[in-house]
Structure formats: structure tokens, C-alpha cells
């Protein structure tokens, strides 16, 4: 699940509200995507990464088990939070630094 969100965004299949943006040029849509990545996704993913430290690091260090059943692996769910944030950061960086498309003719 953590990686699927970034994969859907990369493939362009993620839900998008683009009814108005369909009428913009490719260059304008690209700049909007860059702004959204730089001002929305990147800061939020960094916040999740930093704020999640208090939950993820202790869980990972003690290889936390599920509380009810004591089955191993609960730490993997908490590590998924960081995995999701890291993939969103990577996708945002790719979106921001991707070459601009050619002008529409």
C-alpha cells in the first residue's frame, strides 16, 4: 500500500481533479504539477517522516510484535509509514526536476 500510492501517481492513474486543467497547455499543467509537488507533497512527506520518528524508531529497534497476539512483524506496518513518505519524497523530487515538455503548437 505504501508504494502503490507513488506508483499510481507515477503512472498518472491516481485520482486527479483536472476538469479545468485539461484546457491548460502541457507546459502550464507541468508547472502546476511541480508547484503541487514542491509546496504540497514534499513538505507534508517530510513532516510525516520527521513526526513518525517517535513511533517508527522504537518499534523497529525492538522489532515490535502485534499487541493482541504477540505475533512478530508489527514493526513492518509502522515502517510502512516511512516507506510511503520516502517514496512520495522521491516522486516529488522527480516531478520537480523533470525536464519541461516542448511547447504546444
C-alpha atoms as one frame of an Amber mdcrd trajectory, in Angstrom:
protein
   0.000   0.000   0.000   2.772   2.415   0.882   4.407   2.123  -2.544   1.187
   1.837  -4.565   0.265   5.493  -3.981   3.515   6.692  -5.524   3.280   4.102
  -8.292  -0.219   5.294  -9.212   0.974   8.895  -9.250   3.957   7.958 -11.431
   1.670   6.126 -13.877  -0.790   9.027 -13.956  -3.634   6.800 -12.762  -4.039
   8.406  -9.351  -7.257  10.308  -8.830  -6.905  13.873 -10.064  -9.219  16.841
 -10.207  -8.291  18.043 -13.658 -11.589  19.069 -15.253 -10.330  22.643 -15.625
  -6.656  21.769 -16.107  -7.437  19.748 -19.251  -7.831  23.082 -21.030  -4.352
  24.285 -19.994  -1.261  23.789 -22.104   1.055  20.900 -21.271   3.622  23.406
 -20.016   1.116  25.019 -17.620  -0.034  21.627 -16.314   3.593  20.657 -15.803
   4.309  23.821 -13.803   1.201  23.212 -11.675   2.393  19.664 -11.007   5.818
  20.983  -9.991   4.281  23.570  -7.661   1.975  20.968  -6.123   4.885  18.615
  -5.557   7.168  21.290  -4.143   4.657  23.147  -1.989   2.274  20.325  -1.046
   3.685  16.812  -1.271   7.305  17.417  -0.345   6.718  19.384   2.897   3.967
  17.028   4.017   6.034  13.892   3.360   8.990  15.423   5.216   6.679  16.210
   8.134   5.413  12.607   8.194   8.986  11.329   8.099  10.095  13.549  10.983
   6.941  13.238  13.105   6.830   9.456  12.603  10.286   9.051  14.110   8.867
   8.754  17.636   6.730   5.772  16.532   8.880   4.061  13.937  12.359   4.033
  15.501  11.425   2.430  18.861   9.202  -0.095  17.099  11.978  -1.006  14.683
  14.659  -1.223  17.370  12.667  -3.687  19.475  11.119  -5.499  16.475   7.682
  -4.865  17.968   5.091  -7.650  17.818   1.333  -7.337  17.451  -0.069  -6.369
  20.879  -3.036  -8.767  20.951  -1.431 -11.913  19.566   2.286 -11.301  20.144
   2.895 -12.367  16.536   6.047 -10.808  15.081   6.025  -8.172  12.370   4.052
  -5.226  13.756   7.117  -3.032  13.266   6.772  -3.606   9.500   3.440  -1.781
   9.497   4.996   1.198  11.247   7.980   1.113   8.878   5.464   1.298   6.025
   4.769   4.872   7.128   8.367   5.825   6.418   8.401   3.804   3.199   5.373
   5.740   1.952   6.912   9.099   2.928  10.227   8.221   1.247   8.556   7.160
  -2.000   6.455  10.351  -2.009   9.601  12.436  -1.457  11.367  10.610  -4.287
   8.396  11.108  -6.627   8.154  14.804  -5.711  11.857  15.301  -6.459  11.450
  13.536  -9.818   8.409  15.686 -10.637  10.169  18.911  -9.679  13.366  18.261
 -11.654  11.852  16.515 -14.697  12.668  18.360 -17.959   9.926  20.690 -19.186
   7.812  19.418 -22.112   8.119  21.053 -25.517   5.770  23.971 -26.207   2.358
  23.112 -27.615   1.914  24.046 -31.242
